[in-house]
Amino acid sequence: MKITAIETLRTQEFSNVLWVRVHTDEGTIGLGETFYGAGAVEAHIHDTLADRLLGKDPLRIEALSRELVNLPMAQSSTGAEYRAASAIDLALWDIFGKVCDQPVHQMLGGLCHDKVPVYNTCAGYGYVRSHKIKPVDTWNFGASQDGPYEDLQGFMTDAGAIAESLLEQGITGMKIWPFDPPAIANDGRFISTAEMRKALEPFEKIRKRVGDKMQIMVEFHCLWNLPTIKRIARELEAFDPTWYEDPIRMNSVSALKEPRGLHKRADLCLRDAGEPLSLQGHAGGRRHRRRHDRPRLDGRPHRGAQDRGVGRHLPSALRPARLHRAGCLCGGRPFLAFAAQHADPGIGAGLLYRLVQGTRHRTAEDRERPCPAHAGAGPRHRTSAVGLRTVRPYHPQIGAFLMPDAKPNPLFDISGKTALVTGSSRGLGRAIAEGLGDAGARLVINGRKAETVKQAADEMRAKGYEVLEAVFDVAVEEEVEGAFARFDAEGIEIDILVNNAGIQHRQLMVELKLADWQRVIDTNLTAAFLLGREAAKRMIPRGSGKVINIGSLTSDLARRTVTPYTVAKGGIKMLTKGMAAEWAEHGIQANAIGPGYMVTEMNEALLSDPEFDAWVKGRTPAKRWGQPDELIGAAVFLASPASNYVNGQLIFVDGGMISVL
């Protein structure tokens, strides 16, 4: 059998979909497909891949699959080249199944389930049909809605009715994405209170109409930054979502571990990423779209789930021959796990999507043993993403997981240390606290309101941090002294103190009242002195300790309407030097961090002001606002042994603003 022709088919109606038909000299035709960039994929197939396929044996799938990606500058691509190879690969498997007169899933080992759960992706008839792939713009919201399944319009206007309709059809899960509009409007940097309320409306309607009968999956399309997605997740807890899909941008390895535990029960699903990831949680089941969105070109009816092959619903960004297995048990349910790796000729495509029963991780030793079950049937359309707990690679050549168990650099390891971070129930303090927790520290979080502190502590414990609560007003001497007395009584030694708590008051000096002046000075400056004094009394006898004061750009520069804040932050700079002068000989390092303009709730009004937003971006060499988690690096450095010979310094984390005119 030889390949005689490669045919591609596109329609104006579904311009993002490309179908590929591989013809053979025996009349058997294999059908493959891919999505996104159809024109580029089609050109690559005809210009580059056709010469490598014509005249070849289509049953040599593994050899051909390697040939399709063994191209200069394309070996590690996950763009048009791999989508083209994926479409061809599906067609070759389709030919193999037809030659053997068996469904492809049978060729890969047979069913492991008679059926699998499905959920409805609430798309509309016009959803992502144009070449312009952009959230919200390509929803075609409000366009022609001829037909019964306009679910995009439905979930945005009457999500409860959609949920009821799906339940009547036996579908118990639905995926929606109402947070996309504010993400696009605000570049994923923040969400206003009004926007939050609007985005939560579909969840409220679903729960009011059908209660907990419907599972809700939330798609975020990688549009949000980490601090904002954490805030959104807190608001969503009341609706008990099943999972969060693609919550943050896939542009920071260090940030990818942060979404763990966004919700006490909801799982995290990161899919369609360009790089291999180790994921948390379980995003089980299969994605199912109602039949209007992918018609068959050959006129045949859609086959039942039990008759579909695995090859038909592999993620198009990853070629089947490069998907390999790893597994554990999550929530008592078996699930699929995949990892992309550089080519391993010793493992063929027949090992795709193994389903592993049991809790132990597969290792190099048991890799040769047969898997107890193989990936079973699923719907024709692309699968939902799969999640996995952090696992070690089971094969020496797989270096794909980004978060293996590894010993931290001892210079930056603060394991066994206790860090008190004031004002840490939200904002910069919350980000710094979690960053110190990731470096190994036990956390003492602080605030004035017991309810707020408890909520933050519970959320952080759910992520795996060891957290203690300390409710007191940092500006009141008696409360600060009382807090440290309680620490002493409970055997809690503060090794790291972060003076973060602060407030702002914007007013011209000629209109400023003494009480407002004093309140800003007390909270932003005097509090740092009080806490530093009490901490140092305990650190000096131990001969070690770290004090990190949070300054500001206004530690060096002034701005209208914020004079009390400027005076306080200027005082922080000199207080830090004074602490270093007196305490350095006792093994204590006192330093400060000067954040630039950061995306925080305290700055929400400034972020919402187009003129001020433009000024910040124009004045900052980095041309953007900073994110709270961008303070973590400086905080961990100043809290760790790496800074043992650094004292009295103010480190600006400001995108370069302080350094240029």
C-alpha positions in Angstrom: 0.0 0.0 0.0 1.3 3.4 -1.0 0.2 7.0 -0.4 -0.9 8.5 -3.8 -2.4 11.8 -2.9 -3.0 14.3 0.0 -6.2 16.3 -0.1 -7.1 19.3 2.1 -10.5 20.7 2.5 -11.6 24.0 3.9 -15.0 25.7 4.0 -15.8 29.4 4.3 -18.3 28.6 7.0 -15.7 26.9 9.2 -12.6 28.8 8.1 -10.5 27.7 11.2 -11.0 24.0 10.5 -8.8 22.0 8.1 -9.7 18.5 7.1 -7.0 16.3 5.5 -7.6 13.2 3.4 -4.7 10.8 2.7 -5.4 8.7 -0.4 -3.8 5.3 -1.1 -3.4 3.1 -4.2 -5.8 0.6 -2.7 -8.6 3.1 -2.4 -8.5 3.4 1.4 -8.7 7.0 2.5 -7.8 8.3 5.9 -9.4 11.4 7.4 -7.6 13.8 9.8 -8.3 17.3 11.0 -6.9 20.2 12.9 -8.0 23.6 14.2 -6.6 27.1 14.1 -4.3 28.5 11.4 -5.9 26.4 8.7 -4.3 28.3 5.9 -0.8 28.1 7.3 -1.2 24.4 8.1 -2.6 23.7 4.6 0.4 25.4 3.0 2.9 23.5 5.2 1.2 20.2 4.2 1.4 20.8 0.5 4.7 22.7 0.4 6.8 20.6 2.8 5.1 17.4 4.0 3.7 16.1 0.7 7.1 15.2 -0.7 7.9 13.2 2.4 4.7 11.2 2.2 3.9 10.5 -1.4 4.8 6.9 -2.3 5.3 5.9 1.3 3.6 3.0 3.1 0.8 4.7 5.3 1.0 1.8 7.8 4.5 2.8 8.9 2.9 5.4 11.2 5.7 5.8 13.7 8.4 6.3 11.1 6.3 8.7 9.1 5.4 10.7 12.2 9.0 11.2 13.0 9.7 12.2 9.4 7.0 14.9 9.5 8.7 16.8 12.4 12.3 16.1 11.5 12.6 19.5 9.9 15.1 22.3 10.3 13.9 24.8 12.8 10.7 22.9 13.4 11.7 19.9 15.6 10.3 21.5 18.8 7.6 23.6 17.2 4.1 23.5 18.5 2.6 25.8 15.8 1.5 25.1 12.2 4.2 22.4 11.7 2.9 20.3 14.5 -0.8 20.9 13.7 -0.1 19.7 10.2 1.8 16.6 11.4 -1.1 15.9 13.8 -3.7 16.0 11.1 -1.7 13.7 8.9 -1.1 11.4 11.9 -4.8 11.1 12.6 -5.4 10.3 8.9 -2.7 7.5 9.0 -4.3 6.0 12.1 -7.7 6.1 10.3 -6.2 4.2 7.4 -4.7 1.6 9.8 -8.1 1.1 11.5 -9.8 0.6 8.1 -7.2 -1.8 6.9 -7.6 -3.9 10.0 -11.4 -3.4 10.0 -11.2 -2.3 13.6 -11.9 1.1 15.4 -8.7 2.9 16.2 -9.3 2.6 19.9 -9.2 -1.2 19.5 -5.9 -1.0 17.7 -4.5 0.9 20.7 -5.7 -1.7 23.2 -9.5 -1.5 23.5 -12.0 0.1 25.7 -11.5 0.7 29.4 -14.9 2.2 29.9 -18.2 1.6 28.2 -18.9 5.3 28.5 -17.3 8.5 29.8 -18.8 11.6 31.3 -19.2 14.6 29.0 -19.7 18.3 29.5 -21.0 21.0 27.3 -18.7 23.8 26.1 -21.3 26.6 25.9 -20.3 28.0 22.5 -22.5 29.6 19.9 -23.0 29.0 16.2 -20.7 31.9 15.3 -18.1 31.1 17.9 -14.5 31.5 16.7 -15.4 31.1 13.0 -13.3 33.9 11.6 -9.6 34.0 11.0 -9.2 36.6 13.7 -8.7 34.5 16.8 -9.3 36.7 19.8 -11.4 36.2 22.9 -14.7 38.2 22.9 -14.1 39.5 19.3 -14.6 36.1 17.8 -17.5 35.1 20.0 -19.8 36.7 17.4 -22.1 37.4 20.3 -25.5 38.5 19.2 -25.0 37.2 15.6 -27.5 35.0 13.8 -28.8 32.3 16.1 -30.6 30.0 13.8 -30.9 26.7 15.7 -31.6 25.4 19.2 -28.1 25.3 20.6 -27.0 29.0 20.8 -25.4 28.3 24.2 -23.0 31.3 24.2 -25.9 33.7 24.0 -27.6 31.4 26.6 -25.0 31.4 29.3 -24.4 35.1 29.0 -28.1 36.0 29.3 -29.9 33.1 31.0 -27.4 30.5 32.2 -30.0 28.9 34.4 -32.2 27.9 31.4 -29.2 26.5 29.6 -28.3 24.4 32.7 -31.8 23.1 32.9 -31.8 22.2 29.2 -28.5 20.3 29.5 -29.7 18.3 32.5 -32.8 17.3 30.5 -30.4 15.8 27.9 -28.4 14.0 30.5 -25.4 16.4 30.4 -24.4 17.3 34.0 -21.5 19.7 33.3 -21.1 23.0 31.5 -18.1 25.2 30.7 -18.5 28.9 30.6 -16.1 31.9 30.3 -17.9 35.1 31.5 -14.6 36.7 32.8 -13.2 37.2 29.3 -14.8 40.6 28.6 -13.1 42.4 31.6 -9.9 40.5 30.9 -9.7 41.9 27.4 -10.8 45.4 28.6 -8.2 45.6 31.3 -5.4 43.5 29.7 -5.9 40.9 32.4 -4.4 43.1 35.1 -7.4 43.8 37.3 -11.2 43.5 37.5 -13.5 46.2 39.0 -16.2 45.4 41.5 -18.9 46.1 38.9 -17.2 43.8 36.4 -16.9 41.1 39.0 -20.6 41.2 39.8 -21.5 41.0 36.1 -19.2 38.0 35.5 -20.7 36.2 38.5 -24.3 36.5 37.3 -24.2 33.2 35.2 -23.0 31.3 38.3 -25.8 32.8 40.4 -28.4 31.9 37.9 -27.2 28.3 37.5 -27.2 27.6 41.2 -30.5 29.3 41.7 -32.2 27.4 38.9 -30.7 23.8 39.3 -28.8 23.9 42.5 -25.8 21.6 42.7 -27.1 19.3 40.0 -24.9 21.0 37.4 -21.1 21.0 37.5 -19.6 24.3 36.4 -16.2 24.5 34.7 -14.7 27.9 34.2 -12.5 28.8 31.2 -10.1 31.7 31.5 -8.3 31.4 28.2 -4.9 32.3 29.8 -6.0 36.0 30.0 -5.3 36.9 33.6 -2.4 37.7 35.8 -1.9 35.8 39.0 -3.0 38.3 41.6 -6.3 39.0 39.8 -7.1 35.3 39.2 -6.6 34.7 42.9 -9.2 37.4 43.7 -11.6 35.9 41.1 -11.1 32.4 42.6 -12.0 33.7 46.0 -15.3 35.1 44.7 -16.1 31.9 42.8 -15.7 29.7 45.9 -19.4 30.2 46.9 -20.4 28.5 43.6 -18.2 25.5 44.0 -16.8 25.2 40.4 -15.4 21.9 39.3 -12.2 23.2 37.7 -10.5 26.3 36.4 -9.1 26.0 32.9 -6.1 28.0 31.8 -6.3 30.6 34.6 -3.1 32.5 33.9 -0.8 33.3 31.1 1.7 30.5 30.2 4.7 32.9 30.2 6.2 32.3 33.6 7.5 28.9 34.9 7.7 30.2 38.4 4.1 31.4 38.3 2.6 28.1 37.0 2.8 26.5 40.4 1.0 29.3 42.1 -2.6 28.5 41.0 -2.5 25.3 43.1 -5.2 25.5 45.6 -7.0 28.4 44.0 -10.1 26.8 45.4 -10.5 24.3 48.2 -12.2 21.8 45.9 -11.9 23.0 42.3 -9.1 21.5 40.3 -6.7 23.2 38.0 -6.5 22.4 34.3 -3.7 23.8 32.1 -4.2 22.7 28.5 -3.0 23.4 25.0 0.3 24.8 26.4 3.3 25.1 24.2 5.5 23.5 26.7 5.2 20.3 28.8 3.8 21.0 32.3 3.3 19.2 35.6 -0.3 20.0 36.6 -2.4 19.8 39.8 -5.8 18.3 40.2 -8.1 16.3 38.0 -10.0 17.7 35.1 -11.7 14.4 34.3 -14.2 13.4 31.7 -14.4 14.6 28.1 -15.3 17.8 26.4 -18.4 17.6 24.3 -19.8 20.2 21.9 -23.3 20.0 20.5 -23.2 18.6 17.0 -23.7 21.8 15.1 -20.1 23.0 15.3 -18.2 20.2 13.5 -20.1 18.7 10.6 -18.7 15.6 8.9 -17.6 16.2 5.3 -18.2 12.6 4.1 -21.9 12.7 4.9 -21.8 9.8 7.4 -23.5 10.3 10.7 -21.4 10.8 13.9 -20.5 7.6 15.5 -21.3 6.8 19.1 -18.7 7.4 21.7 -17.9 3.7 22.1 -16.8 3.5 18.4 -14.4 6.4 18.3 -10.6 6.0 18.3 -8.2 7.8 20.6 -6.5 9.4 17.6 -9.6 11.4 16.8 -9.4 13.5 19.9 -5.8 14.0 20.7 -4.8 17.7 21.4 -3.8 19.0 18.0 -0.7 20.8 19.4 0.9 17.5 20.4 1.8 14.7 17.9 0.5 11.4 19.1 3.9 9.6 18.9 5.3 12.1 21.4 2.7 11.6 24.1 3.8 9.2 26.9 2.2 8.0 30.0 2.5 8.7 33.7 -0.2 8.2 36.2 -1.6 8.2 39.7 -5.0 8.3 41.3 -6.8 11.5 42.0 -10.0 11.8 44.0 -10.5 8.0 43.7 -10.9 8.2 39.9 -8.4 7.0 37.3 -7.4 9.6 34.8 -5.1 10.2 31.9 -1.8 11.9 32.1 0.5 13.0 29.3 4.0 14.6 29.0 5.6 15.8 25.8 9.2 14.7 25.5 12.0 14.8 23.0 11.8 11.8 20.7 12.2 8.4 22.3 12.4 5.8 19.5 12.0 3.0 22.1 8.4 4.0 22.9 5.9 3.8 20.0 2.5 5.3 19.5 0.9 2.2 20.7 1.6 3.4 24.3 -0.5 6.5 23.9 -2.9 7.6 26.7 -2.4 4.6 29.0 -4.8 4.6 31.9 -3.0 3.7 35.1 -5.0 2.3 38.0 -3.5 2.7 41.5 -1.7 5.3 43.4 1.9 4.4 42.8 3.9 6.3 40.2 5.2 4.4 37.2 8.9 4.0 37.2 11.6 2.9 34.7 11.5 -0.6 36.2 7.8 -1.1 35.7 7.6 0.7 32.4 8.0 -2.6 30.5 5.0 -4.1 32.3 1.7 -4.0 30.5 -0.6 -1.3 31.6 -3.8 -2.7 33.2 -6.1 -0.7 30.9 -5.8 1.5 27.8 -7.4 4.8 26.9 -10.9 4.2 25.9 -13.5 5.8 23.8 -14.4 9.4 23.8 -16.3 11.9 21.7 -15.0 12.9 18.3 -14.1 16.4 19.3 -11.1 17.4 21.2 -10.8 16.1 24.8 -10.9 18.2 27.9 -7.5 18.7 29.4 -6.2 16.2 31.9 -4.5 17.1 35.1 -2.0 15.3 37.3 -0.4 15.7 40.6 3.3 16.6 40.5 5.1 13.3 39.7 8.7 12.4 39.0 9.6 11.4 35.4 9.3 7.6 35.0 11.8 7.4 32.2 15.4 8.8 32.1 14.8 10.7 28.8 11.7 12.5 30.1 12.7 15.8 31.6 9.3 17.2 31.0 7.9 18.0 34.4 8.7 21.5 35.5 8.1 21.0 39.2 10.0 17.9 40.3 10.9 17.3 43.9 14.3 19.0 44.1 16.5 20.4 46.9 16.4 24.2 47.0 19.5 26.2 46.8 20.6 26.6 50.4 21.4 30.2 49.9 17.7 30.9 49.4 16.3 28.2 51.6 14.4 29.5 54.6 12.9 26.2 55.7 12.3 26.1 59.4 12.1 29.9 59.7 9.0 31.8 60.9 8.1 34.9 59.0 5.7 37.6 60.3 4.3 39.7 57.5 2.1 42.6 58.5 -0.9 43.5 56.4 -0.7 40.2 54.7 -4.4 39.2 54.2 -4.3 40.7 50.7 -2.3 42.7 48.2 1.5 43.0 48.4 1.6 41.5 51.8 -0.3 38.4 50.7 2.0 37.9 47.7 5.2 38.3 49.8 3.9 35.9 52.5 3.1 33.2 50.0 6.5 33.7 48.3 8.2 33.2 51.6 6.1 30.2 52.2 7.2 28.7 48.9 10.8 29.2 50.1 10.0 27.1 53.1 9.0 29.5 55.8 6.2 29.1 58.4 3.9 32.1 58.0 2.3 34.5 60.6 -0.2 36.6 58.8 -1.5 39.8 60.2 -4.4 42.2 59.9 -6.8 44.2 62.1 -9.9 42.2 61.3 -10.1 38.7 62.6 -12.6 37.6 59.9 -10.4 38.8 57.1 -7.3 37.3 58.6 -9.0 33.9 59.1 -10.3 33.8 55.6 -6.8 34.5 54.2 -5.2 32.0 56.5 -7.7 29.3 55.5 -7.1 30.0 51.8 -3.4 29.8 52.3 -3.6 26.6 54.3 -5.6 25.1 51.5 -2.6 25.7 49.3 -0.4 23.8 51.6 1.2 26.7 53.6 1.8 26.5 57.3 0.0 29.5 58.6 -0.6 31.2 62.0 -2.9 34.1 62.6 -2.1 37.3 64.5 -4.8 39.9 64.7 -3.6 43.2 66.0 -3.3 46.9 65.0 0.4 47.5 64.0 0.0 51.2 64.8 -1.0 50.7 68.5 2.0 50.1 70.8 0.1 48.1 73.4 -1.3 45.7 70.7 2.1 45.2 69.1 3.7 44.4 72.5 0.8 42.1 73.4 1.2 40.2 70.1 4.9 39.5 70.8 4.1 38.5 74.4 1.7 35.9 73.0 4.3 34.7 70.5 6.7 34.3 73.5 4.1 32.4 75.5 3.4 30.0 72.6 7.1 29.4 71.8 6.9 31.3 68.4 10.2 32.8 67.4 10.0 35.4 64.7 13.0 34.9 62.4 11.8 37.2 59.6 9.8 40.4 60.0 8.2 42.1 57.0 6.8 45.5 57.8 4.3 45.7 55.0 1.1 47.2 56.5 0.4 50.6 55.0 -2.4 53.1 54.2 -2.7 56.0 51.8 -4.5 59.4 52.1 -4.6 61.6 49.1 -5.1 65.3 49.8 -3.4 68.6 49.3 -1.3 69.7 52.3 -3.2 73.0 52.8 -6.4 71.0 53.2 -4.9 68.1 55.3 -6.0 67.6 58.9 -3.5 66.6 61.6 -5.5 63.5 62.4 -5.1 62.2 58.8 -1.4 63.1 58.8 -0.9 61.2 62.0 -2.8 58.2 60.9 -0.6 57.8 57.8 2.6 58.3 59.7 1.6 55.9 62.5 0.6 53.1 60.1 3.4 53.5 57.6 6.4 54.5 59.7 5.8 54.3 63.5 4.4 50.7 63.1 7.7 49.6 61.5 9.6 51.0 64.4 7.3 49.3 67.0 7.5 45.9 65.3 11.2 46.2 64.6 11.9 47.1 68.2 10.0 44.1 69.6 11.4 41.7 67.0 15.0 42.9 67.6 14.6 42.4 71.4 14.1 38.7 70.6 16.5 38.4 67.7 19.6 40.0 69.4 19.9 37.2 72.0 19.6 34.6 69.2 22.3 36.4 67.2 20.3 36.3 63.9 17.2 37.8 62.3 15.9 39.5 59.1 13.9 42.7 59.0 12.4 43.8 55.7 10.6 47.1 55.6 8.4 48.0 52.6 9.3 51.5 51.3 8.2 53.0 48.0 9.2 55.2 45.1 8.3 58.0 47.5 11.1 57.0 49.7 13.2 59.0 47.2 10.7 61.0 45.2 7.7 63.2 46.0 4.3 63.6 44.4 1.4 65.9 44.9 -1.4 65.0 47.3 0.5 62.2 49.0 2.9 64.2 51.3 2.2 62.2 54.5 2.8 58.9 52.7 6.0 60.4 51.1 7.3 61.5 54.5 6.5 58.1 56.0 8.2 56.2 53.2 11.2 58.5 53.3 11.4 57.8 57.0 11.3 54.0 56.2 14.5 54.4 54.2 16.3 56.1 57.1 14.7 53.9 59.7 16.2 50.9 57.8 19.6 52.4 57.9 19.2 53.1 61.6 18.2 49.5 62.3 21.3 48.3 60.3 23.6 50.6 62.2 22.4 49.3 65.6 21.7 45.7 64.9 24.1 44.5 62.3 26.7 43.5 64.9 24.1 41.1 66.4 23.7 39.2 63.2 20.5 41.0 62.1 20.1 42.3 58.6 17.6 45.2 58.0 16.8 46.1 54.5 13.9 47.6 52.5 12.1 47.0 49.3 10.8 50.0 47.3 7.9 48.8 45.0 7.0 50.9 42.0 3.4 51.3 40.8 1.8 47.9 41.4 -1.5 46.3 40.5 -3.2 46.2 43.9 -6.7 46.9 45.3 -5.3 50.0 46.9 -4.4 51.3 43.4 -7.6 50.3 41.7 -8.8 53.9 41.3 -5.5 54.8 39.7 -5.6 51.8 37.4 -9.1 52.8 36.3 -7.9 56.3 35.4 -6.9 56.2 31.8 -4.7 59.4 32.1 -2.9 58.1 35.2 -2.5 54.6 33.7 -0.9 56.2 30.6 1.4 58.3 32.7 2.6 55.3 34.7 3.3 53.3 31.5 5.0 56.3 29.9 7.1 57.1 32.9 8.2 53.5 33.6 10.9 52.1 31.3 9.2 48.7 31.5 6.1 50.3 30.1 3.7 48.6 32.4 2.5 48.3 36.0 4.2 45.8 38.4 2.6 42.7 39.7 2.6 41.9 43.5 4.4 38.6 42.9 7.3 40.5 41.3 8.3 41.5 44.9 8.8 37.9 45.9 12.3 37.6 44.5 13.6 40.5 46.4 11.8 39.4 49.6 13.1 35.9 49.5 16.7 37.2 48.8 16.5 39.6 51.8 14.9 36.9 54.0 17.5 34.2 53.2 21.2 33.5 53.9 22.0 34.9 50.4 21.7 38.5 51.9 23.7 37.9 55.1 26.2 40.6 54.1 23.6 43.1 52.8 22.4 45.7 55.4 20.7 49.0 55.4 19.8 48.9 51.7 16.7 49.9 49.8 16.1 47.8 46.7 13.7 49.3 44.2 11.4 46.9 42.3 9.9 49.5 40.0 10.5 48.6 36.3 13.3 51.2 36.2 11.2 54.2 37.1 13.5 55.5 39.9 16.6 55.3 37.6 15.5 57.6 34.7 14.3 61.1 34.2 
